[in-house]
Amino acid sequence: MKEANEQPRRVAYFAWPGIVVGFYSYFYFVSGNWKYYFDGEWATERNLPSLMLKPGFTFAPAIPRVVAAPLTLIVFGA
C-alpha cells in the first residue's frame, strides 16, 4: 500500500482503463465497423507482416497499421 503513491505505479494505474478501451476501439478504427472484431477476422489473418503497411485507420488511410495501433493505445492511455 505504501507504493501506491509512487509516480510510475500511479501512471500505470490510471492509464490501464484507457489502454483497454483503446485496444478494443482500434478494431473499429481499422475496419470502420465492429464486424472485424466480433466475427474474429483479425484472428485468422495470414501473412501479418504484409499487412503492417496497409491503412491503419479508416478515417486516415495515410497512416500505416504499424504506427496506428501503438498511437491508438498511447492516445487512449493518456
ABEGO torsion letter per residue (X at the ends): XAAAABAAAAAAAAAAAAAAAAAAAAAAAAAGBAAAAAAGAAAABBGAAAAAABBABAABAABBAAAAAAAAAAAAAX
